[in-house]
């Protein structure tokens, strides 16, 4: 397990754990949609967690490739933020594709009205939570990394982006 964590320089595993905590906080406690004898929201969350382990591997690849070729500075921070947006879009798209294949393949037994809620609201909101969580994690990861040039500037910009992302996550958790 320790070797796996050493290979994961960006920290996809830690991000996935953080994202799971956000999803369970939102959908079990703040806005409970998971009730007994209802459609399998936990199955959907399991699919989202699988995607949350796969999609951020793109961030890991970017982290590795960029640090080998160009070094790490303030521009890298903005590239990672743009990559977070791309990953959130990919999360939204991939979750719709995977869950529609599962539904039409007969693995999810949802009613038609619940299915429209799943694709029109639930997955979009989860992609927004994914984006906010990924931005928070990325800015924290960059702020604690000692590999960056111009540490004072990187840390100050990371703190600003962290504050903005955190406030968006709180708004997304509480107001939706």
Secondary structure, 3 states (H helix, E strand, C coil): CHHHHHHCCCCHHHHHHHHHHHHHHHHHHHCCCCCCCCCCHHHHHHHHHHHHHHCCHHHHHHHHHHHHHCCCCHHHHHHHHHHHHHHHHHHHHHHHHHHHHHHHCCCCCCCHHHHHHHHHHHHHHHHHHHHHHHHHHHHHHHHHCCCCCCHHHHHHHHHHHHHHHHHHHHHHHHHC
